[in-house]
Amino acid sequence: MFGAPVEDELADEEAPIEDDVVDEDFFDTTSVPEPEGGGSWWAGEVLDRRRPDIGLAPEDFPADGLEVETLIEGYNPIVEEGDTVSVVFIGADTTSDGFDDMWSDPDGIEPFIIEDLGEGAGLVMELFDQGLVGAQLAERRQITAGENLAEGPGYGPFVYIVDIVGIDKAA
């Protein structure tokens, strides 16, 4: 029923794990500023993307509504409440498409840092707190939010397209 152990040339050694090996030279990031706190190859991949096309926010979007759509899949890790996230984004409301356009900065793209995501610190709109939890590194998301999750009554709804440049996991 049970035979002798099979002799394997790697039996006394740990087998190398190839799945986690990444060729960091694959992406040319020589012209890309590293995000605050360091960076890696995916920062260059994200920052080299072209400016996304964004349409106007729907006028009849519910005031407490939130809709999240993944436009480009990301990599692990996953954003969780309390993490610090580096992002680039562009926004639109019902009359203007392309405000807060980080791709149009003449000085180049500088990622925006959101600390303690979802912790209610009040540093960013709630649409980021709720809309980015669950995102992955290098993911591009479109977040549509009503005025109550944006800047309050009379402001919104908004649509943002957000790229995740970096994730610092909460301690």
C-alpha positions as CSV (number, residue, x, y, z in Angstrom):
1,M,0.0,0.0,0.0
2,F,2.7,2.5,1.0
3,G,6.0,2.4,-0.9
4,A,9.4,3.6,0.0
5,P,9.9,7.4,-0.1
6,V,10.6,8.7,-3.6
7,E,14.1,10.0,-3.9
8,D,14.1,13.6,-5.1
9,E,17.1,15.7,-5.9
10,L,15.5,18.6,-4.0
11,A,14.5,16.5,-1.0
12,D,17.2,18.0,1.3
13,E,16.7,21.5,-0.1
14,E,13.7,23.8,-0.2
15,A,12.3,24.1,-3.6
16,P,12.6,27.6,-5.1
17,I,9.3,29.5,-5.3
18,E,9.1,31.1,-8.8
19,D,5.6,32.6,-8.4
20,D,6.8,35.5,-6.3
21,V,9.8,36.4,-8.5
22,V,9.3,39.7,-10.3
23,D,11.6,41.2,-12.9
24,E,11.7,44.8,-11.6
25,D,13.5,45.9,-14.8
26,F,10.5,44.9,-16.9
27,F,9.0,48.4,-16.5
28,D,11.1,51.5,-17.3
29,T,10.6,53.7,-14.3
30,T,13.7,56.0,-14.9
31,S,11.5,59.1,-15.5
32,V,9.0,58.4,-12.8
33,P,9.3,59.9,-9.3
34,E,9.2,57.3,-6.6
35,P,6.2,57.8,-4.3
36,E,6.7,59.1,-0.8
37,G,8.1,56.3,1.5
38,G,9.7,54.4,-1.4
39,G,8.3,52.6,-4.4
40,S,8.6,49.7,-6.7
41,W,8.1,48.7,-10.3
42,W,4.3,49.0,-10.1
43,A,4.5,52.7,-9.2
44,G,6.1,53.2,-12.6
45,E,3.5,51.1,-14.3
46,V,0.6,53.1,-12.7
47,L,2.2,56.6,-13.2
48,D,3.0,55.8,-16.9
49,R,-0.7,55.2,-17.7
50,R,-2.4,57.7,-19.9
51,R,-5.0,60.1,-18.5
52,P,-8.3,58.2,-18.3
53,D,-11.4,59.5,-20.2
54,I,-14.1,60.5,-17.7
55,G,-17.6,61.6,-18.3
56,L,-20.0,63.7,-16.3
57,A,-21.6,62.4,-13.1
58,P,-25.2,61.4,-13.5
59,E,-27.5,64.2,-12.2
60,D,-30.1,61.8,-10.7
61,F,-27.6,59.7,-8.7
62,P,-28.9,59.1,-5.1
63,A,-27.5,61.4,-2.4
64,D,-26.3,58.4,-0.3
65,G,-25.4,56.3,-3.3
66,L,-22.0,54.7,-4.0
67,E,-21.1,52.7,-7.1
68,V,-17.6,51.2,-7.5
69,E,-16.3,49.7,-10.7
70,T,-12.9,48.2,-11.3
71,L,-11.5,49.4,-14.6
72,I,-8.0,47.8,-14.4
73,E,-7.3,44.8,-12.1
74,G,-4.6,45.2,-9.5
75,Y,-2.2,43.1,-7.5
76,N,-2.1,42.1,-3.8
77,P,-2.1,43.6,-1.2
78,I,-5.7,44.7,-0.7
79,V,-6.6,48.1,0.8
80,E,-8.1,47.8,4.2
81,E,-9.5,50.3,6.7
82,G,-6.6,52.1,8.5
83,D,-4.1,51.7,5.6
84,T,-2.3,54.7,4.1
85,V,-2.8,54.8,0.4
86,S,-1.0,56.8,-2.4
87,V,-3.3,57.6,-5.3
88,V,-3.6,59.6,-8.5
89,F,-7.1,60.7,-9.7
90,I,-9.3,62.8,-11.9
91,G,-12.8,63.9,-10.9
92,A,-16.1,65.0,-12.6
93,D,-19.4,66.4,-11.4
94,T,-22.6,67.0,-13.3
95,T,-21.2,70.0,-15.2
96,S,-17.5,69.6,-15.4
97,D,-15.4,66.7,-16.5
98,G,-11.8,66.7,-15.6
99,F,-11.3,68.7,-12.4
100,D,-8.7,67.5,-9.8
101,D,-6.8,66.2,-12.9
102,M,-3.5,64.9,-11.6
103,W,-2.4,63.8,-15.1
104,S,-2.4,67.5,-16.3
105,D,0.0,68.8,-13.7
106,P,2.8,70.5,-15.6
107,D,5.3,69.5,-12.9
108,G,4.4,65.8,-13.4
109,I,2.3,63.4,-11.4
110,E,2.7,63.5,-7.6
111,P,0.7,60.9,-5.8
112,F,-1.8,62.1,-3.2
113,I,-1.5,60.4,0.2
114,I,-4.6,59.4,2.1
115,E,-3.7,58.4,5.7
116,D,-5.8,56.1,7.9
117,L,-8.3,55.3,5.1
118,G,-11.8,54.7,6.4
119,E,-10.9,55.9,9.9
120,G,-13.1,59.0,9.7
121,A,-10.2,61.3,10.0
122,G,-12.0,63.8,7.8
123,L,-9.0,64.3,5.6
124,V,-10.7,63.2,2.4
125,M,-14.3,62.8,1.2
126,E,-16.1,59.7,2.4
127,L,-16.3,58.5,-1.2
128,F,-12.6,57.7,-1.0
129,D,-12.9,56.1,2.5
130,Q,-15.6,53.8,1.3
131,G,-14.8,53.5,-2.4
132,L,-11.1,52.4,-2.0
133,V,-11.4,49.7,0.7
134,G,-11.0,46.4,-1.1
135,A,-8.9,47.9,-4.0
136,Q,-5.6,46.3,-4.9
137,L,-2.2,47.8,-5.6
138,A,-2.1,49.3,-9.2
139,E,-5.9,48.9,-9.6
140,R,-7.8,51.6,-11.4
141,R,-11.3,52.2,-10.0
142,Q,-14.2,54.4,-11.0
143,I,-16.1,55.6,-8.0
144,T,-19.5,57.3,-8.4
145,A,-20.9,58.9,-5.2
146,G,-23.8,61.0,-4.2
147,E,-23.5,64.4,-2.5
148,N,-23.7,63.0,1.0
149,L,-20.5,60.9,0.4
150,A,-18.8,63.8,-1.3
151,E,-18.6,67.3,-0.1
152,G,-22.2,67.5,1.3
153,P,-25.6,68.8,0.2
154,G,-25.4,71.0,-2.9
155,Y,-22.0,69.5,-4.0
156,G,-22.2,66.4,-6.1
157,P,-22.7,63.8,-7.2
158,F,-19.2,63.1,-8.3
159,V,-17.3,60.5,-10.4
160,Y,-13.6,59.9,-9.7
161,I,-11.3,57.6,-11.5
162,V,-8.5,56.6,-9.1
163,D,-5.3,54.6,-9.5
164,I,-3.7,53.0,-6.5
165,V,0.0,53.8,-6.6
166,G,1.0,52.5,-3.1
167,I,-0.4,50.9,0.0
168,D,1.2,51.1,3.4
169,K,-0.5,48.5,5.6
170,A,-1.8,49.7,9.0
171,A,0.2,48.4,11.9
